[in-house]
Each structure stands twice: as C-alpha cells, then as structure tokens.
Amino acid sequence: MPRQAAALKPIEKVQRYPLDAFLADIGDIGDIEWTSEPTDLKRRSRDFFWYSPILSEQLKDKLADVIVTPKDENEVIRIAAACARYRIPLTPRGGATGNYGQCVPLEGGVVLDMAAMNRIEWQKPGRVRVQAGAKLWDIDAATRPHGFELRMHPSTKRSAQIGGFVAGGSGGAGSVTFGGMREPGNILAARIVTLEERPRAIELRGDAAQKISRAYGTTGIITELEMPLAPAQAWIDVIVAFEDFIEAIRFGRSIAMADGIVKKLVSPIEWPLPQHFAAFRSFCPEGKCLVLGMIGDMSMESFETLLEPLRGSITYKAPADDSLGKVPLYEHTWNHTTLQMLKADRSVTYLQCLYPHDRLVDAATEVAKMFGDEVMQHLEFIRINGVMAANGIPVIRYRSPERLYEIIAGFEACGVMIANPHVVTLEDGSRYKRVDADQLGFKREVDPMGLLNPGKMRSFVPHQ
Ligand SMILES: Cc1cc2nc3c(=O)[nH]c(=O)nc-3n(C[C@H](O)[C@H](O)[C@H](O)COP(=O)(O)OP(=O)(O)OC[C@H]3O[C@@H](n4cnc5c(N)ncnc54)[C@H](O)[C@@H]3O)c2cc1C
C-alpha cells in the first residue's frame, strides 16, 4: 500500500539519514507516494544481479530506506531538492531488469521508482517523446498503429522502461541495423533533473544526450526522452538449424551484412543452449546449433535464397508475436539466453563479450577449444561505427571466482573484449575500464555532492 504525507510517522529503525525531515519536506506538497514497508524495500532494492554469484553475495543485503514514486517532473524536483538538502543518496529505478545491481541502492537512501511517469507525450513520423518510465513494449504499442516502432529494444522489452534502457542498457533487437544506444542519432534528446538544493531541469539534445547514456543514473534523473523511430515492419521469427556453430556464425554474418535484407535480430546459438528453450524446444533439433532471426516479411525470400547453398534448414517460421501470453523468439537471445538456461540450472552464469570482427570465426573456434563444455557461446550481430561486429553473452558453468577470472583471461587471449558483468562500477564493467570523460565532467555539474546512485562511478570525487 502506498503511504502518503498525511500518514507521516517516524520510520522505526536506526536511521542512516534524516528521513523524517526528508519525508516532512516532500510531504509539503501533499501527496507524493512513498513507502518504507520492509517487504517493499526488499523487493524494490533488487535487480537481476543474482545472475552473478559474485554480485549475489555482495549485494543481497543492500536496502533502500524509502521508496518514492513521483507522478511528474515537479515531484522529481521536490524529491531531488530534499535529497540534496539532507544529503541522502538517490537511486533511480526503472523496470529493475539490469544485471549488475545498477539500480541497487549501494548506500541506501531513496529509491526513486519511475513507474508512474509512463506517459507518451507526443509522436511524429520518425520520433516519439515519452516520459522515462514508459515501458518499451507500451511505446511500440503506441507507435506501431502510426507505422513506426522503436529502432531497438533489449530482450527485456516487455518489462524494461525506456529510461532504464537508455541509462543502463547497451543495445538489443534492432542493433544489427542501427547499432547500439551509443551510436550517434540513437537518442534524439533527454530531459534530466539535477541533484542540487535547487534542482534544474535540463534538455540535452543530439550528441549531448549521450551524457546520460549507460551512466547508470549517475548523471541526472531522466524525466523524458525523445527517441528516433524506424518504419514498423511485419517481422518474421525464424529458426535455422546447422550442424555446427561455425556454419551458424557464417550464415548469421552473411544475413547481418546483407544490407538489402530487413532484419532486427540475427543470433547464432551453440548447442546445448537450445535444449533449454522450452517454448520452442520442438523446433530445436537435438545437437544442432541455431540461428535465431527476426526478418522483415518482404526479405524472407532473399533470406531463404542465401540459405539455399548451405547445410542449414529452417525449423520454424512465423509472424513475431510478443503479445500477452506469447513467448517471443527474442526472449531467447541477448541475456535471455542465460535466463532460459538458469530456469533449469542455477549453477550457470555469463560474460559479456565483443568478438574481434575481423577474426570472428577464429576467435569463436579458439574459445570453444579452450573451454569445451564449460562455455556455451551465442552471438548477437551488432553494427558498431559502421562495422558489423558480434556481441557475445556466453553462458558459463560457474565453479569459483578464480576460475571465472581465468575464463575472462582466456577470452581476452583469443582477442575477445570483455565488459565484466560481475562488478558494480561503470569503470570496471566497461570494455575500456574507464568512464566516459564527458560523463565524468557532466556529473560534476549535475550532481556535485555525488548523491546520485553512489558507488557506481568510482572515478568521481564529490565536492566536500
Ligand atoms: C533476461 C535479461 C535480458 C536482457 N537483455 C538485454 C538486452 O538485450 N540488451 C541490453 O542492453 N540489456 C539487456 N538486459 C539488461 C536490462 O534488461 C536492460 O538494460 C534494460 O533496458 C534496463 O531497463 P530497466 O528499466 O529495467 O532499468 P533498471 O534496471 O531499472 O535501471 C538500469 C539503470 O538505469 C538507471 N535508471 C533507470 N531509470 C532511470 C531514470 N529515469 N533516470 C536515470 N537513471 C535511470 C538505474 O538507476 C540503473 O542504474 C537484460 C537483462 C535481463 C535480466
């Protein structure tokens, strides 16, 4: 049950922060929704960090002191002002599908739940303006009748919010054509609220909007986003089975690189991962490696023509459907592949990789030789700076932290870059082991006291 200002009473525990003063302050405007019920605090202080045995141990006891759910930007400003006044950390929370404790309040304080700010503000051909808490699925549902859809979405499209995707995600279905979120042009504008005693609302347009992209909410509270759209397509979900992973990669890459073929997803997947694809199991022949694809209806003939000379066979082909009660094919790719296996076997974990585009097949072969059954590979083709690259989110049979780090070193020895998903800071989790200079500088402007999601940007030293 939401609690309201009228029901204010002291929070009964030893307080790390002056929460009663904070709540009295936000209560001044009447009805900002908040809760400090222990079950709410526990449930809403988590994300999917449990994929990582290492983070599971580190983060399981982290808890917010209060969850606040603003309805509009004015309420966000009031909350931010009160946090600044009383020096209380604030951690924005979207759909909480992040994987590395991105929305876990490492130092407690306020969790700002964005779920109620979910309005579609307006749409025009090729662009949409939304509040940050709008779910990706809802945005597509609103734009598709007008002939447009989001350029890309994570495989968590049905539960993630656009603000969480921009602040915490990297790419997904659609990235084979449009690249990752960080490619210029993939965010048109962002409106943010700063964390200061007198918070400002700032509109960041064009390239400036990248200052909040994958910054884990450390560089401002996003209240609105303007996103580019692509023409909506009739997508066909397709599964092709191959004798081995390398053939699947070769075919996947030929489709990914065929610019005339309209596609949203091209994912080669190594056996035995498909064994765990319950909803599609009858289309996953025993022992076969797969390519999962979302292909534009008008491009299916060309897709099949490229397949003809190869040893692959189509086992499934049907219009994509992610409506309520259906399991879309994209929920078997990106980090959903890990989830499908985790449903049956909680002893696995994963890594996040970027394979070398000029020796993709060699690198995948070397990884397979080096680790055998301990590592199960799957790739997601993604355009990076105009080059067709391949992300990988291999599923790993977990033995110990030491072994996991040996596996990381093994991947790196094969020329595969790792963005470590078993750490909480932006720096340690990035492929380049540093935070974007623009984002660090911007943080000094918008969060001088370092109260936004503290602990996630370790290069930042707050003003005293
Ligand atoms: C099964 C599974 C599959 C996944 N597949 C993909 C994938 O295909 N591609 C991908 O990129 N990721 C993927 N992820 C990770 C995650 O789902 C996405 O990044 C997703 O877009 C996060 O959105 P969210 O709303 O759940 O954000 P949250 O997890 O709630 O938050 C993510 C980060 O954004 C910040 N944040 C949220 N809202 C705001 C706001 N309004 N202002 C400022 N900061 C904010 C949070 O503080 C946090 O740091 C996957 C995760 C799982 C568990």
The ligand as a Gaussian input file, in Angstrom:
#p B3LYP/6-31G(d) Opt

LIG

0 1
 C       16.854000     -11.536000     -19.162000
 C       17.579000     -10.261000     -19.428000
 C       17.832000      -9.887000     -20.733000
 C       18.475000      -8.667000     -21.016000
 N       18.717000      -8.305000     -22.314000
 C       19.293000      -7.113000     -22.576000
 C       19.497000      -6.679000     -23.917000
 O       19.072000      -7.312000     -24.873000
 N       20.127000      -5.503000     -24.112000
 C       20.514000      -4.702000     -23.078000
 O       21.068000      -3.627000     -23.315000
 N       20.311000      -5.073000     -21.803000
 C       19.699000      -6.227000     -21.536000
 N       19.447000      -6.602000     -20.240000
 C       19.680000      -5.630000     -19.181000
 C       18.410000      -4.754000     -18.931000
 O       17.247000      -5.509000     -19.091000
 C       18.298000      -3.604000     -19.884000
 O       19.445000      -2.830000     -19.885000
 C       17.071000      -2.732000     -19.609000
 O       16.941000      -1.836000     -20.656000
 C       17.130000      -1.987000     -18.306000
 O       15.924000      -1.261000     -18.177000
 P       15.164000      -1.161000     -16.781000
 O       14.008000      -0.247000     -16.952000
 O       14.884000      -2.492000     -16.240000
 O       16.277000      -0.422000     -15.946000
 P       16.750000      -0.625000     -14.419000
 O       17.364000      -1.968000     -14.252000
 O       15.653000      -0.261000     -13.512000
 O       17.866000       0.504000     -14.332000
 C       19.026000       0.441000     -15.106000
 C       19.899000       1.641000     -14.728000
 O       19.257000       2.819000     -15.189000
 C       19.055000       3.742000     -14.120000
 N       17.776000       4.404000     -14.372000
 C       16.553000       3.844000     -14.530000
 N       15.636000       4.793000     -14.786000
 C       16.293000       5.981000     -14.773000
 C       15.904000       7.334000     -14.947000
 N       14.646000       7.683000     -15.224000
 N       16.849000       8.298000     -14.840000
 C       18.139000       7.990000     -14.580000
 N       18.559000       6.727000     -14.414000
 C       17.655000       5.744000     -14.516000
 C       19.066000       2.901000     -12.855000
 O       19.500000       3.647000     -11.724000
 C       20.077000       1.830000     -13.231000
 O       21.377000       2.300000     -12.986000
 C       18.856000      -7.825000     -19.945000
 C       18.604000      -8.221000     -18.626000
 C       17.963000      -9.417000     -18.371000
 C       17.672000      -9.786000     -16.950000

